[in-house]
Amino acid sequence: MLLDPSVHAQTYVEDCEVCCHPIEVAYEADGEGITAFEVQRLEE
């Protein structure tokens, strides 16, 4: 998983590399680094 700190906020869904269930990834950045990061499993 690669995150771009130049994007100030992003949320997206991808499949977990381990169990293949969908996960929602959300993060916030200030241009220099990640300031908030959250991942949660989505129910199918």
mmCIF entry with sequence, helices, sheets and N, C-alpha, C, O atoms, coordinates in Angstrom:
data_MODEL
# 
_entry.id   MODEL 
# 
_entity.id                         1 
_entity.type                       polymer 
_entity.pdbx_number_of_molecules   1 
# 
_entity_poly.entity_id                      1 
_entity_poly.type                           'polypeptide(L)' 
_entity_poly.nstd_linkage                   no 
_entity_poly.nstd_monomer                   no 
_entity_poly.pdbx_seq_one_letter_code       MLLDPSVHAQTYVEDCEVCCHPIEVAYEADGEGITAFEVQRLEE 
_entity_poly.pdbx_seq_one_letter_code_can   MLLDPSVHAQTYVEDCEVCCHPIEVAYEADGEGITAFEVQRLEE 
_entity_poly.pdbx_strand_id                 A 
# 
loop_
_entity_poly_seq.entity_id 
_entity_poly_seq.num 
_entity_poly_seq.mon_id 
_entity_poly_seq.hetero 
1 1  MET n 
1 2  LEU n 
1 3  LEU n 
1 4  ASP n 
1 5  PRO n 
1 6  SER n 
1 7  VAL n 
1 8  HIS n 
1 9  ALA n 
1 10 GLN n 
1 11 THR n 
1 12 TYR n 
1 13 VAL n 
1 14 GLU n 
1 15 ASP n 
1 16 CYS n 
1 17 GLU n 
1 18 VAL n 
1 19 CYS n 
1 20 CYS n 
1 21 HIS n 
1 22 PRO n 
1 23 ILE n 
1 24 GLU n 
1 25 VAL n 
1 26 ALA n 
1 27 TYR n 
1 28 GLU n 
1 29 ALA n 
1 30 ASP n 
1 31 GLY n 
1 32 GLU n 
1 33 GLY n 
1 34 ILE n 
1 35 THR n 
1 36 ALA n 
1 37 PHE n 
1 38 GLU n 
1 39 VAL n 
1 40 GLN n 
1 41 ARG n 
1 42 LEU n 
1 43 GLU n 
1 44 GLU n 
# 
_struct_asym.id          A 
_struct_asym.entity_id   1 
# 
_struct_sheet.id               AA1 
_struct_sheet.type             ? 
_struct_sheet.number_strands   3 
_struct_sheet.details          ? 
# 
loop_
_struct_sheet_order.sheet_id 
_struct_sheet_order.range_id_1 
_struct_sheet_order.range_id_2 
_struct_sheet_order.offset 
_struct_sheet_order.sense 
AA1 1 2 ? anti-parallel 
AA1 2 3 ? anti-parallel 
# 
loop_
_struct_sheet_range.sheet_id 
_struct_sheet_range.id 
_struct_sheet_range.beg_label_comp_id 
_struct_sheet_range.beg_label_asym_id 
_struct_sheet_range.beg_label_seq_id 
_struct_sheet_range.pdbx_beg_PDB_ins_code 
_struct_sheet_range.end_label_comp_id 
_struct_sheet_range.end_label_asym_id 
_struct_sheet_range.end_label_seq_id 
_struct_sheet_range.pdbx_end_PDB_ins_code 
_struct_sheet_range.beg_auth_comp_id 
_struct_sheet_range.beg_auth_asym_id 
_struct_sheet_range.beg_auth_seq_id 
_struct_sheet_range.end_auth_comp_id 
_struct_sheet_range.end_auth_asym_id 
_struct_sheet_range.end_auth_seq_id 
AA1 1 ALA A 9  ? ASP A 15 ? ALA A 9  ASP A 15 
AA1 2 PRO A 22 ? ALA A 29 ? PRO A 22 ALA A 29 
AA1 3 ILE A 34 ? ARG A 41 ? ILE A 34 ARG A 41 
# 
loop_
_atom_site.group_PDB 
_atom_site.id 
_atom_site.type_symbol 
_atom_site.label_atom_id 
_atom_site.label_alt_id 
_atom_site.label_comp_id 
_atom_site.label_asym_id 
_atom_site.label_entity_id 
_atom_site.label_seq_id 
_atom_site.pdbx_PDB_ins_code 
_atom_site.Cartn_x 
_atom_site.Cartn_y 
_atom_site.Cartn_z 
_atom_site.occupancy 
_atom_site.B_iso_or_equiv 
_atom_site.pdbx_formal_charge 
_atom_site.auth_seq_id 
_atom_site.auth_comp_id 
_atom_site.auth_asym_id 
_atom_site.auth_atom_id 
_atom_site.pdbx_PDB_model_num 
ATOM 1   N N  . MET A 1 1  ? 0.853   -1.164  0.000  1.00 0.00 ? 1  MET A N  1 
ATOM 2   C CA . MET A 1 1  ? 0.000   0.000   0.000  1.00 0.00 ? 1  MET A CA 1 
ATOM 3   C C  . MET A 1 1  ? 0.905   1.234   0.000  1.00 0.00 ? 1  MET A C  1 
ATOM 4   O O  . MET A 1 1  ? 1.776   1.384   0.856  1.00 0.00 ? 1  MET A O  1 
ATOM 5   N N  . LEU A 1 2  ? 0.682   2.094   -0.958 1.00 0.00 ? 2  LEU A N  1 
ATOM 6   C CA . LEU A 1 2  ? 1.424   3.345   -1.041 1.00 0.00 ? 2  LEU A CA 1 
ATOM 7   C C  . LEU A 1 2  ? 0.463   4.504   -0.844 1.00 0.00 ? 2  LEU A C  1 
ATOM 8   O O  . LEU A 1 2  ? -0.606  4.549   -1.453 1.00 0.00 ? 2  LEU A O  1 
ATOM 9   N N  . LEU A 1 3  ? 0.850   5.439   0.011  1.00 0.00 ? 3  LEU A N  1 
ATOM 10  C CA . LEU A 1 3  ? 0.033   6.621   0.271  1.00 0.00 ? 3  LEU A CA 1 
ATOM 11  C C  . LEU A 1 3  ? 0.800   7.851   -0.193 1.00 0.00 ? 3  LEU A C  1 
ATOM 12  O O  . LEU A 1 3  ? 2.011   7.944   0.005  1.00 0.00 ? 3  LEU A O  1 
ATOM 13  N N  . ASP A 1 4  ? 0.102   8.783   -0.802 1.00 0.00 ? 4  ASP A N  1 
ATOM 14  C CA . ASP A 1 4  ? 0.711   9.999   -1.333 1.00 0.00 ? 4  ASP A CA 1 
ATOM 15  C C  . ASP A 1 4  ? 0.460   11.154  -0.366 1.00 0.00 ? 4  ASP A C  1 
ATOM 16  O O  . ASP A 1 4  ? -0.666  11.645  -0.289 1.00 0.00 ? 4  ASP A O  1 
ATOM 17  N N  . PRO A 1 5  ? 1.481   11.606  0.380  1.00 0.00 ? 5  PRO A N  1 
ATOM 18  C CA . PRO A 1 5  ? 1.266   12.683  1.352  1.00 0.00 ? 5  PRO A CA 1 
ATOM 19  C C  . PRO A 1 5  ? 0.962   14.038  0.718  1.00 0.00 ? 5  PRO A C  1 
ATOM 20  O O  . PRO A 1 5  ? 0.592   14.971  1.430  1.00 0.00 ? 5  PRO A O  1 
ATOM 21  N N  . SER A 1 6  ? 1.109   14.173  -0.609 1.00 0.00 ? 6  SER A N  1 
ATOM 22  C CA . SER A 1 6  ? 0.740   15.433  -1.255 1.00 0.00 ? 6  SER A CA 1 
ATOM 23  C C  . SER A 1 6  ? -0.773  15.545  -1.449 1.00 0.00 ? 6  SER A C  1 
ATOM 24  O O  . SER A 1 6  ? -1.280  16.631  -1.729 1.00 0.00 ? 6  SER A O  1 
ATOM 25  N N  . VAL A 1 7  ? -1.504  14.422  -1.302 1.00 0.00 ? 7  VAL A N  1 
ATOM 26  C CA . VAL A 1 7  ? -2.969  14.425  -1.331 1.00 0.00 ? 7  VAL A CA 1 
ATOM 27  C C  . VAL A 1 7  ? -3.430  14.643  0.106  1.00 0.00 ? 7  VAL A C  1 
ATOM 28  O O  . VAL A 1 7  ? -3.101  13.843  0.982  1.00 0.00 ? 7  VAL A O  1 
ATOM 29  N N  . HIS A 1 8  ? -4.182  15.705  0.364  1.00 0.00 ? 8  HIS A N  1 
ATOM 30  C CA . HIS A 1 8  ? -4.501  16.086  1.741  1.00 0.00 ? 8  HIS A CA 1 
ATOM 31  C C  . HIS A 1 8  ? -5.479  15.159  2.442  1.00 0.00 ? 8  HIS A C  1 
ATOM 32  O O  . HIS A 1 8  ? -5.426  15.040  3.666  1.00 0.00 ? 8  HIS A O  1 
ATOM 33  N N  . ALA A 1 9  ? -6.367  14.499  1.714  1.00 0.00 ? 9  ALA A N  1 
ATOM 34  C CA . ALA A 1 9  ? -7.295  13.537  2.322  1.00 0.00 ? 9  ALA A CA 1 
ATOM 35  C C  . ALA A 1 9  ? -7.772  12.584  1.235  1.00 0.00 ? 9  ALA A C  1 
ATOM 36  O O  . ALA A 1 9  ? -8.069  12.995  0.114  1.00 0.00 ? 9  ALA A O  1 
ATOM 37  N N  . GLN A 1 10 ? -7.837  11.322  1.584  1.00 0.00 ? 10 GLN A N  1 
ATOM 38  C CA . GLN A 1 10 ? -8.293  10.330  0.612  1.00 0.00 ? 10 GLN A CA 1 
ATOM 39  C C  . GLN A 1 10 ? -8.917  9.154   1.341  1.00 0.00 ? 10 GLN A C  1 
ATOM 40  O O  . GLN A 1 10 ? -8.464  8.761   2.417  1.00 0.00 ? 10 GLN A O  1 
ATOM 41  N N  . THR A 1 11 ? -9.965  8.594   0.740  1.00 0.00 ? 11 THR A N  1 
ATOM 42  C CA . THR A 1 11 ? -10.609 7.372   1.219  1.00 0.00 ? 11 THR A CA 1 
ATOM 43  C C  . THR A 1 11 ? -10.823 6.474   0.011  1.00 0.00 ? 11 THR A C  1 
ATOM 44  O O  . THR A 1 11 ? -11.316 6.919   -1.026 1.00 0.00 ? 11 THR A O  1 
ATOM 45  N N  . TYR A 1 12 ? -10.451 5.214   0.150  1.00 0.00 ? 12 TYR A N  1 
ATOM 46  C CA . TYR A 1 12 ? -10.658 4.276   -0.949 1.00 0.00 ? 12 TYR A CA 1 
ATOM 47  C C  . TYR A 1 12 ? -10.827 2.874   -0.405 1.00 0.00 ? 12 TYR A C  1 
ATOM 48  O O  . TYR A 1 12 ? -10.541 2.616   0.765  1.00 0.00 ? 12 TYR A O  1 
ATOM 49  N N  . VAL A 1 13 ? -11.293 1.960   -1.256 1.00 0.00 ? 13 VAL A N  1 
ATOM 50  C CA . VAL A 1 13 ? -11.531 0.566   -0.882 1.00 0.00 ? 13 VAL A CA 1 
ATOM 51  C C  . VAL A 1 13 ? -10.593 -0.307  -1.704 1.00 0.00 ? 13 VAL A C  1 
ATOM 52  O O  . VAL A 1 13 ? -10.441 -0.116  -2.911 1.00 0.00 ? 13 VAL A O  1 
ATOM 53  N N  . GLU A 1 14 ? -9.966  -1.267  -1.031 1.00 0.00 ? 14 GLU A N  1 
ATOM 54  C CA . GLU A 1 14 ? -9.139  -2.249  -1.723 1.00 0.00 ? 14 GLU A CA 1 
ATOM 55  C C  . GLU A 1 14 ? -9.272  -3.584  -1.016 1.00 0.00 ? 14 GLU A C  1 
ATOM 56  O O  . GLU A 1 14 ? -9.777  -3.652  0.105  1.00 0.00 ? 14 GLU A O  1 
ATOM 57  N N  . ASP A 1 15 ? -8.823  -4.634  -1.662 1.00 0.00 ? 15 ASP A N  1 
ATOM 58  C CA . ASP A 1 15 ? -8.872  -5.960  -1.059 1.00 0.00 ? 15 ASP A CA 1 
ATOM 59  C C  . ASP A 1 15 ? -7.664  -6.158  -0.151 1.00 0.00 ? 15 ASP A C  1 
ATOM 60  O O  . ASP A 1 15 ? -6.544  -5.789  -0.505 1.00 0.00 ? 15 ASP A O  1 
ATOM 61  N N  . CYS A 1 16 ? -7.899  -6.742  1.015  1.00 0.00 ? 16 CYS A N  1 
ATOM 62  C CA . CYS A 1 16 ? -6.828  -7.055  1.951  1.00 0.00 ? 16 CYS A CA 1 
ATOM 63  C C  . CYS A 1 16 ? -5.860  -8.036  1.287  1.00 0.00 ? 16 CYS A C  1 
ATOM 64  O O  . CYS A 1 16 ? -6.291  -9.008  0.666  1.00 0.00 ? 16 CYS A O  1 
ATOM 65  N N  . GLU A 1 17 ? -4.568  -7.789  1.414  1.00 0.00 ? 17 GLU A N  1 
ATOM 66  C CA . GLU A 1 17 ? -3.560  -8.665  0.815  1.00 0.00 ? 17 GLU A CA 1 
ATOM 67  C C  . GLU A 1 17 ? -3.495  -10.025 1.499  1.00 0.00 ? 17 GLU A C  1 
ATOM 68  O O  . GLU A 1 17 ? -3.001  -10.986 0.909  1.00 0.00 ? 17 GLU A O  1 
ATOM 69  N N  . VAL A 1 18 ? -3.982  -10.125 2.729  1.00 0.00 ? 18 VAL A N  1 
ATOM 70  C CA . VAL A 1 18 ? -3.906  -11.373 3.491  1.00 0.00 ? 18 VAL A CA 1 
ATOM 71  C C  . VAL A 1 18 ? -5.169  -12.210 3.319  1.00 0.00 ? 18 VAL A C  1 
ATOM 72  O O  . VAL A 1 18 ? -5.091  -13.390 2.976  1.00 0.00 ? 18 VAL A O  1 
ATOM 73  N N  . CYS A 1 19 ? -6.347  -11.596 3.558  1.00 0.00 ? 19 CYS A N  1 
ATOM 74  C CA . CYS A 1 19 ? -7.589  -12.379 3.569  1.00 0.00 ? 19 CYS A CA 1 
ATOM 75  C C  . CYS A 1 19 ? -8.503  -12.098 2.377  1.00 0.00 ? 19 CYS A C  1 
ATOM 76  O O  . CYS A 1 19 ? -9.529  -12.761 2.227  1.00 0.00 ? 19 CYS A O  1 
ATOM 77  N N  . CYS A 1 20 ? -8.159  -11.145 1.537  1.00 0.00 ? 20 CYS A N  1 
ATOM 78  C CA . CYS A 1 20 ? -8.913  -10.775 0.323  1.00 0.00 ? 20 CYS A CA 1 
ATOM 79  C C  . CYS A 1 20 ? -10.279 -10.147 0.592  1.00 0.00 ? 20 CYS A C  1 
ATOM 80  O O  . CYS A 1 20 ? -11.045 -9.955  -0.353 1.00 0.00 ? 20 CYS A O  1 
ATOM 81  N N  . HIS A 1 21 ? -10.615 -9.820  1.839  1.00 0.00 ? 21 HIS A N  1 
ATOM 82  C CA . HIS A 1 21 ? -11.861 -9.114  2.131  1.00 0.00 ? 21 HIS A CA 1 
ATOM 83  C C  . HIS A 1 21 ? -11.662 -7.628  1.818  1.00 0.00 ? 21 HIS A C  1 
ATOM 84  O O  . HIS A 1 21 ? -10.545 -7.121  1.915  1.00 0.00 ? 21 HIS A O  1 
ATOM 85  N N  . PRO A 1 22 ? -12.730 -6.935  1.446  1.00 0.00 ? 22 PRO A N  1 
ATOM 86  C CA . PRO A 1 22 ? -12.590 -5.510  1.167  1.00 0.00 ? 22 PRO A CA 1 
ATOM 87  C C  . PRO A 1 22 ? -12.325 -4.723  2.450  1.00 0.00 ? 22 PRO A C  1 
ATOM 88  O O  . PRO A 1 22 ? -12.923 -4.981  3.494  1.00 0.00 ? 22 PRO A O  1 
ATOM 89  N N  . ILE A 1 23 ? -11.421 -3.765  2.344  1.00 0.00 ? 23 ILE A N  1 
ATOM 90  C CA . ILE A 1 23 ? -11.118 -2.873  3.457  1.00 0.00 ? 23 ILE A CA 1 
ATOM 91  C C  . ILE A 1 23 ? -11.197 -1.432  2.957  1.00 0.00 ? 23 ILE A C  1 
ATOM 92  O O  . ILE A 1 23 ? -10.894 -1.134  1.802  1.00 0.00 ? 23 ILE A O  1 
ATOM 93  N N  . GLU A 1 24 ? -11.614 -0.554  3.861  1.00 0.00 ? 24 GLU A N  1 
ATOM 94  C CA . GLU A 1 24 ? -11.656 0.866   3.546  1.00 0.00 ? 24 GLU A CA 1 
ATOM 95  C C  . GLU A 1 24 ? -10.440 1.526   4.180  1.00 0.00 ? 24 GLU A C  1 
ATOM 96  O O  . GLU A 1 24 ? -10.187 1.371   5.375  1.00 0.00 ? 24 GLU A O  1 
ATOM 97  N N  . VAL A 1 25 ? -9.703  2.252   3.380  1.00 0.00 ? 25 VAL A N  1 
ATOM 98  C CA . VAL A 1 25 ? -8.507  2.952   3.838  1.00 0.00 ? 25 VAL A CA 1 
ATOM 99  C C  . VAL A 1 25 ? -8.800  4.446   3.772  1.00 0.00 ? 25 VAL A C  1 
ATOM 100 O O  . VAL A 1 25 ? -9.247  4.948   2.740  1.00 0.00 ? 25 VAL A O  1 
ATOM 101 N N  . ALA A 1 26 ? -8.550  5.153   4.863  1.00 0.00 ? 26 ALA A N  1 
ATOM 102 C CA . ALA A 1 26 ? -8.745  6.600   4.893  1.00 0.00 ? 26 ALA A CA 1 
ATOM 103 C C  . ALA A 1 26 ? -7.529  7.230   5.557  1.00 0.00 ? 26 ALA A C  1 
ATOM 104 O O  . ALA A 1 26 ? -7.023  6.728   6.560  1.00 0.00 ? 26 ALA A O  1 
ATOM 105 N N  . TYR A 1 27 ? -7.066  8.341   4.981  1.00 0.00 ? 27 TYR A N  1 
ATOM 106 C CA . TYR A 1 27 ? -5.955  9.038   5.612  1.00 0.00 ? 27 TYR A CA 1 
ATOM 107 C C  . TYR A 1 27 ? -6.024  10.523  5.325  1.00 0.00 ? 27 TYR A C  1 
ATOM 108 O O  . TYR A 1 27 ? -6.694  10.968  4.393  1.00 0.00 ? 27 TYR A O  1 
ATOM 109 N N  . GLU A 1 28 ? -5.314  11.280  6.149  1.00 0.00 ? 28 GLU A N  1 
ATOM 110 C CA . GLU A 1 28 ? -5.161  12.719  5.974  1.00 0.00 ? 28 GLU A CA 1 
ATOM 111 C C  . GLU A 1 28 ? -3.678  13.025  6.034  1.00 0.00 ? 28 GLU A C  1 
ATOM 112 O O  . GLU A 1 28 ? -2.923  12.354  6.738  1.00 0.00 ? 28 GLU A O  1 
ATOM 113 N N  . ALA A 1 29 ? -3.264  14.041  5.293  1.00 0.00 ? 29 ALA A N  1 
ATOM 114 C CA . ALA A 1 29 ? -1.862  14.427  5.258  1.00 0.00 ? 29 ALA A CA 1 
ATOM 115 C C  . ALA A 1 29 ? -1.753  15.945  5.255  1.00 0.00 ? 29 ALA A C  1 
ATOM 116 O O  . ALA A 1 29 ? -2.702  16.650  4.912  1.00 0.00 ? 29 ALA A O  1 
ATOM 117 N N  . ASP A 1 30 ? -0.582  16.433  5.641  1.00 0.00 ? 30 ASP A N  1 
ATOM 118 C CA . ASP A 1 30 ? -0.360  17.875  5.667  1.00 0.00 ? 30 ASP A CA 1 
ATOM 119 C C  . ASP A 1 30 ? 0.626   18.333  4.587  1.00 0.00 ? 30 ASP A C  1 
ATOM 120 O O  . ASP A 1 30 ? 1.126   19.456  4.648  1.00 0.00 ? 30 ASP A O  1 
ATOM 121 N N  . GLY A 1 31 ? 0.905   17.487  3.614  1.00 0.00 ? 31 GLY A N  1 
ATOM 122 C CA . GLY A 1 31 ? 1.849   17.824  2.558  1.00 0.00 ? 31 GLY A CA 1 
ATOM 123 C C  . GLY A 1 31 ? 3.253   17.325  2.833  1.00 0.00 ? 31 GLY A C  1 
ATOM 124 O O  . GLY A 1 31 ? 4.052   17.169  1.910  1.00 0.00 ? 31 GLY A O  1 
ATOM 125 N N  . GLU A 1 32 ? 3.560   17.071  4.101  1.00 0.00 ? 32 GLU A N  1 
ATOM 126 C CA . GLU A 1 32 ? 4.878   16.569  4.481  1.00 0.00 ? 32 GLU A CA 1 
ATOM 127 C C  . GLU A 1 32 ? 4.821   15.142  4.988  1.00 0.00 ? 32 GLU A C  1 
ATOM 128 O O  . GLU A 1 32 ? 5.803   14.404  4.894  1.00 0.00 ? 32 GLU A O  1 
ATOM 129 N N  . GLY A 1 33 ? 3.682   14.752  5.522  1.00 0.00 ? 33 GLY A N  1 
ATOM 130 C CA . GLY A 1 33 ? 3.548   13.404  6.064  1.00 0.00 ? 33 GLY A CA 1 
ATOM 131 C C  . GLY A 1 33 ? 2.102   13.092  6.396  1.00 0.00 ? 33 GLY A C  1 
ATOM 132 O O  . GLY A 1 33 ? 1.230   13.959  6.331  1.00 0.00 ? 33 GLY A O  1 
ATOM 133 N N  . ILE A 1 34 ? 1.863   11.845  6.750  1.00 0.00 ? 34 ILE A N  1 
ATOM 134 C CA . ILE A 1 34 ? 0.529   11.373  7.106  1.00 0.00 ? 34 ILE A CA 1 
ATOM 135 C C  . ILE A 1 34 ? 0.214   11.830  8.531  1.00 0.00 ? 34 ILE A C  1 
ATOM 136 O O  . ILE A 1 34 ? 1.013   11.608  9.441  1.00 0.00 ? 34 ILE A O  1 
ATOM 137 N N  . THR A 1 35 ? -0.943  12.466  8.731  1.00 0.00 ? 35 THR A N  1 
ATOM 138 C CA . THR A 1 35 ? -1.331  12.944  10.060 1.00 0.00 ? 35 THR A CA 1 
ATOM 139 C C  . THR A 1 35 ? -2.429  12.097  10.695 1.00 0.00 ? 35 THR A C  1 
ATOM 140 O O  . THR A 1 35 ? -2.596  12.118  11.914 1.00 0.00 ? 35 THR A O  1 
ATOM 141 N N  . ALA A 1 36 ? -3.180  11.350  9.881  1.00 0.00 ? 36 ALA A N  1 
ATOM 142 C CA . ALA A 1 36 ? -4.224  10.460  10.399 1.00 0.00 ? 36 ALA A CA 1 
ATOM 143 C C  . ALA A 1 36 ? -4.344  9.285   9.438  1.00 0.00 ? 36 ALA A C  1 
ATOM 144 O O  . ALA A 1 36 ? -4.230  9.448   8.224  1.00 0.00 ? 36 ALA A O  1 
ATOM 145 N N  . PHE A 1 37 ? -4.579  8.090   10.000 1.00 0.00 ? 37 PHE A N  1 
ATOM 146 C CA . PHE A 1 37 ? -4.664  6.881   9.182  1.00 0.00 ? 37 PHE A CA 1 
ATOM 147 C C  . PHE A 1 37 ? -5.653  5.936   9.831  1.00 0.00 ? 37 PHE A C  1 
ATOM 148 O O  . PHE A 1 37 ? -5.578  5.684   11.034 1.00 0.00 ? 37 PHE A O  1 
ATOM 149 N N  . GLU A 1 38 ? -6.592  5.403   9.031  1.00 0.00 ? 38 GLU A N  1 
ATOM 150 C CA . GLU A 1 38 ? -7.600  4.475   9.559  1.00 0.00 ? 38 GLU A CA 1 
ATOM 151 C C  . GLU A 1 38 ? -7.906  3.418   8.504  1.00 0.00 ? 38 GLU A C  1 
ATOM 152 O O  . GLU A 1 38 ? -8.055  3.725   7.321  1.00 0.00 ? 38 GLU A O  1 
ATOM 153 N N  . VAL A 1 39 ? -7.998  2.176   8.952  1.00 0.00 ? 39 VAL A N  1 
ATOM 154 C CA . VAL A 1 39 ? -8.365  1.064   8.077  1.00 0.00 ? 39 VAL A CA 1 
ATOM 155 C C  . VAL A 1 39 ? -9.450  0.275   8.779  1.00 0.00 ? 39 VAL A C  1 
ATOM 156 O O  . VAL A 1 39 ? -9.338  -0.014  9.970  1.00 0.00 ? 39 VAL A O  1 
ATOM 157 N N  . GLN A 1 40 ? -10.504 -0.077  8.048  1.00 0.00 ? 40 GLN A N  1 
ATOM 158 C CA . GLN A 1 40 ? -11.545 -0.913  8.641  1.00 0.00 ? 40 GLN A CA 1 
ATOM 159 C C  . GLN A 1 40 ? -12.046 -1.914  7.616  1.00 0.00 ? 40 GLN A C  1 
ATOM 160 O O  . GLN A 1 40 ? -12.110 -1.624  6.421  1.00 0.00 ? 40 GLN A O  1 
ATOM 161 N N  . ARG A 1 41 ? -12.396 -3.081  8.093  1.00 0.00 ? 41 ARG A N  1 
ATOM 162 C CA . ARG A 1 41 ? -12.927 -4.129  7.233  1.00 0.00 ? 41 ARG A CA 1 
ATOM 163 C C  . ARG A 1 41 ? -14.378 -3.805  6.904  1.00 0.00 ? 41 ARG A C  1 
ATOM 164 O O  . ARG A 1 41 ? -15.155 -3.443  7.787  1.00 0.00 ? 41 ARG A O  1 
ATOM 165 N N  . LEU A 1 42 ? -14.737 -3.934  5.651  1.00 0.00 ? 42 LEU A N  1 
ATOM 166 C CA . LEU A 1 42 ? -16.108 -3.700  5.220  1.00 0.00 ? 42 LEU A CA 1 
ATOM 167 C C  . LEU A 1 42 ? -16.864 -5.014  5.227  1.00 0.00 ? 42 LEU A C  1 
ATOM 168 O O  . LEU A 1 42 ? -16.328 -6.057  4.853  1.00 0.00 ? 42 LEU A O  1 
ATOM 169 N N  . GLU A 1 43 ? -18.101 -4.954  5.653  1.00 0.00 ? 43 GLU A N  1 
ATOM 170 C CA . GLU A 1 43 ? -18.943 -6.152  5.649  1.00 0.00 ? 43 GLU A CA 1 
ATOM 171 C C  . GLU A 1 43 ? -19.432 -6.400  4.236  1.00 0.00 ? 43 GLU A C  1 
ATOM 172 O O  . GLU A 1 43 ? -19.775 -5.462  3.517  1.00 0.00 ? 43 GLU A O  1 
ATOM 173 N N  . GLU A 1 44 ? -19.465 -7.647  3.844  1.00 0.00 ? 44 GLU A N  1 
ATOM 174 C CA . GLU A 1 44 ? -19.898 -7.997  2.487  1.00 0.00 ? 44 GLU A CA 1 
ATOM 175 C C  . GLU A 1 44 ? -21.392 -8.114  2.404  1.00 0.00 ? 44 GLU A C  1 
ATOM 176 O O  . GLU A 1 44 ? -21.930 -8.402  1.335  1.00 0.00 ? 44 GLU A O  1 
# 
